[in-house]
């Protein structure tokens, strides 16, 4: 499936959205020092940042997984 190669503009919108949301969650979680909720927000933010990286790299993989 070459969905991400064929829809470059959609891919960039998804990457930008995930990146911004991830950064916002990491920064908001960082401000909640000493609270478990802050740690959860930061972990969720890192997951979103890694998902943005996965979407970015998907068209360059050799297989169509």
N, CA and C atoms as a LAMMPS dump frame, in Angstrom:
ITEM: TIMESTEP
0
ITEM: NUMBER OF ATOMS
195
ITEM: BOX BOUNDS ff ff ff
-5.0000000000000000e+02 5.0000000000000000e+02
-5.0000000000000000e+02 5.0000000000000000e+02
-5.0000000000000000e+02 5.0000000000000000e+02
ITEM: ATOMS id mol type element x y z
1 1 1 N 0.835 -1.177 0
2 1 2 C 0 0 0
3 1 3 C 0.882 1.244 0
4 2 1 N 0.698 2.098 -0.965
5 2 2 C 1.503 3.305 -1.108
6 2 3 C 0.733 4.548 -0.692
7 3 1 N -0.109 4.407 0.304
8 3 2 C -0.967 5.521 0.722
9 3 3 C -0.15 6.738 1.112
10 4 1 N 0.89 6.557 1.919
11 4 2 C 1.655 7.706 2.401
12 4 3 C 2.497 8.323 1.308
13 5 1 N 2.899 7.548 0.297
14 5 2 C 3.646 8.12 -0.825
15 5 3 C 2.735 8.935 -1.735
16 6 1 N 1.486 8.52 -1.873
17 6 2 C 0.555 9.179 -2.782
18 6 3 C -0.077 10.427 -2.185
19 7 1 N -0.164 10.518 -0.876
20 7 2 C -0.822 11.641 -0.211
21 7 3 C 0.184 12.409 0.651
22 8 1 N 1.077 13.11 -0.002
23 8 2 C 2.145 13.816 0.714
24 8 3 C 1.612 14.961 1.558
25 9 1 N 0.635 15.705 1.047
26 9 2 C 0.126 16.836 1.819
27 9 3 C -0.621 16.366 3.068
28 10 1 N -1.374 15.289 2.944
29 10 2 C -2.049 14.725 4.115
30 10 3 C -1.028 14.224 5.128
31 11 1 N 0.029 13.604 4.634
32 11 2 C 1.087 13.11 5.519
33 11 3 C 1.723 14.25 6.301
34 12 1 N 1.987 15.373 5.632
35 12 2 C 2.611 16.495 6.32
36 12 3 C 1.672 17.118 7.355
37 13 1 N 0.369 17.142 7.072
38 13 2 C -0.6 17.662 8.038
39 13 3 C -0.652 16.763 9.272
40 14 1 N -0.646 15.444 9.057
41 14 2 C -0.67 14.494 10.172
42 14 3 C 0.605 14.619 11.002
43 15 1 N 1.739 14.72 10.33
44 15 2 C 3.016 14.846 11.04
45 15 3 C 3.039 16.135 11.861
46 16 1 N 2.619 17.244 11.262
47 16 2 C 2.625 18.525 11.979
48 16 3 C 1.679 18.483 13.178
49 17 1 N 0.505 17.909 12.999
50 17 2 C -0.451 17.815 14.106
51 17 3 C 0.069 16.971 15.254
52 18 1 N 0.636 15.817 14.922
53 18 2 C 1.189 14.943 15.962
54 18 3 C 2.366 15.605 16.672
55 19 1 N 3.198 16.303 15.902
56 19 2 C 4.372 16.954 16.479
57 19 3 C 3.964 18.066 17.455
58 20 1 N 3.039 18.907 17.028
59 20 2 C 2.596 20.015 17.887
60 20 3 C 1.894 19.489 19.134
61 21 1 N 0.999 18.515 18.951
62 21 2 C 0.297 17.947 20.103
63 21 3 C 1.276 17.272 21.063
64 22 1 N 2.26 16.563 20.531
65 22 2 C 3.262 15.913 21.371
66 22 3 C 4.073 16.912 22.172
67 23 1 N 4.509 17.984 21.516
68 23 2 C 5.276 19.002 22.236
69 23 3 C 4.443 19.682 23.315
70 24 1 N 3.19 19.976 23.009
71 24 2 C 2.321 20.614 23.999
72 24 3 C 2.141 19.711 25.217
73 25 1 N 1.914 18.417 24.978
74 25 2 C 1.739 17.495 26.105
75 25 3 C 3.014 17.362 26.925
76 26 1 N 4.16 17.3 26.264
77 26 2 C 5.429 17.181 26.999
78 26 3 C 5.668 18.426 27.847
79 27 1 N 5.423 19.6 27.286
80 27 2 C 5.663 20.836 28.036
81 27 3 C 4.667 20.98 29.192
82 28 1 N 3.395 20.669 28.935
83 28 2 C 2.392 20.746 30.015
84 28 3 C 2.709 19.736 31.126
85 29 1 N 3.14 18.548 30.744
86 29 2 C 3.504 17.549 31.743
87 29 3 C 4.739 17.939 32.525
88 30 1 N 5.673 18.619 31.856
89 30 2 C 6.902 19.058 32.507
90 30 3 C 6.61 20.108 33.574
91 31 1 N 5.591 20.924 33.342
92 31 2 C 5.234 21.958 34.308
93 31 3 C 4.574 21.387 35.556
94 32 1 N 4.088 20.157 35.481
95 32 2 C 3.405 19.527 36.615
96 32 3 C 4.411 18.7 37.43
97 33 1 N 5.429 19.351 37.919
98 33 2 C 6.498 18.679 38.638
99 33 3 C 5.976 18.004 39.902
100 34 1 N 6.339 16.758 40.083
101 34 2 C 5.984 16.02 41.281
102 34 3 C 4.63 15.351 41.227
103 35 1 N 3.933 15.428 40.106
104 35 2 C 2.616 14.81 39.993
105 35 3 C 2.678 13.668 38.988
106 36 1 N 1.998 12.597 39.287
107 36 2 C 1.979 11.446 38.398
108 36 3 C 1.263 11.765 37.089
109 37 1 N 0.304 12.648 37.143
110 37 2 C -0.405 13.055 35.931
111 37 3 C 0.558 13.717 34.941
112 38 1 N 1.486 14.493 35.441
113 38 2 C 2.48 15.138 34.581
114 38 3 C 3.334 14.119 33.859
115 39 1 N 3.72 13.074 34.571
116 39 2 C 4.506 12.009 33.946
117 39 3 C 3.695 11.329 32.848
118 40 1 N 2.421 11.094 33.117
119 40 2 C 1.559 10.479 32.109
120 40 3 C 1.427 11.34 30.865
121 41 1 N 1.28 12.645 31.057
122 41 2 C 1.194 13.555 29.923
123 41 3 C 2.488 13.561 29.11
124 42 1 N 3.616 13.539 29.793
125 42 2 C 4.893 13.529 29.082
126 42 3 C 5.083 12.232 28.306
127 43 1 N 4.693 11.108 28.878
128 43 2 C 4.812 9.829 28.17
129 43 3 C 3.904 9.818 26.948
130 44 1 N 2.688 10.314 27.097
131 44 2 C 1.774 10.397 25.957
132 44 3 C 2.332 11.329 24.882
133 45 1 N 2.936 12.421 25.291
134 45 2 C 3.563 13.34 24.34
135 45 3 C 4.709 12.699 23.582
136 46 1 N 5.525 11.935 24.277
137 46 2 C 6.634 11.241 23.612
138 46 3 C 6.1 10.193 22.632
139 47 1 N 5.013 9.525 23.004
140 47 2 C 4.397 8.551 22.097
141 47 3 C 3.911 9.255 20.827
142 48 1 N 3.3 10.428 20.974
143 48 2 C 2.855 11.168 19.8
144 48 3 C 4.027 11.633 18.94
145 49 1 N 5.113 12.052 19.567
146 49 2 C 6.297 12.449 18.807
147 49 3 C 6.891 11.264 18.047
148 50 1 N 6.933 10.104 18.683
149 50 2 C 7.44 8.916 17.997
150 50 3 C 6.507 8.473 16.872
151 51 1 N 5.211 8.666 17.05
152 51 2 C 4.261 8.351 15.988
153 51 3 C 4.47 9.281 14.798
154 52 1 N 4.731 10.553 15.052
155 52 2 C 5.026 11.493 13.968
156 52 3 C 6.286 11.05 13.216
157 53 1 N 7.281 10.59 13.939
158 53 2 C 8.499 10.1 13.302
159 53 3 C 8.224 8.841 12.481
160 54 1 N 7.363 7.963 12.988
161 54 2 C 6.99 6.756 12.256
162 54 3 C 6.282 7.11 10.952
163 55 1 N 5.345 8.063 11.009
164 55 2 C 4.615 8.474 9.799
165 55 3 C 5.581 9.12 8.809
166 56 1 N 6.535 9.889 9.297
167 56 2 C 7.522 10.519 8.429
168 56 3 C 8.372 9.477 7.7
169 57 1 N 8.776 8.442 8.407
170 57 2 C 9.669 7.437 7.828
171 57 3 C 8.946 6.361 7.024
172 58 1 N 7.641 6.259 7.135
173 58 2 C 6.893 5.178 6.503
174 58 3 C 7.098 5.087 4.983
175 59 1 N 7.108 6.201 4.223
176 59 2 C 7.29 6.064 2.778
177 59 3 C 8.67 5.56 2.376
178 60 1 N 9.629 5.625 3.256
179 60 2 C 11.004 5.262 2.918
180 60 3 C 11.362 3.829 3.298
181 61 1 N 10.398 3.094 3.865
182 61 2 C 10.669 1.696 4.208
183 61 3 C 10.642 0.857 2.941
184 62 1 N 11.386 -0.225 2.94
185 62 2 C 11.476 -1.065 1.766
186 62 3 C 10.259 -1.936 1.553
187 63 1 N 9.555 -2.284 2.607
188 63 2 C 8.396 -3.169 2.468
189 63 3 C 7.116 -2.363 2.59
190 64 1 N 6.008 -2.985 2.238
191 64 2 C 4.706 -2.339 2.329
192 64 3 C 3.941 -2.843 3.529
193 65 1 N 4.561 -2.827 4.693
194 65 2 C 3.895 -3.292 5.914
195 65 3 C 2.764 -2.424 6.3
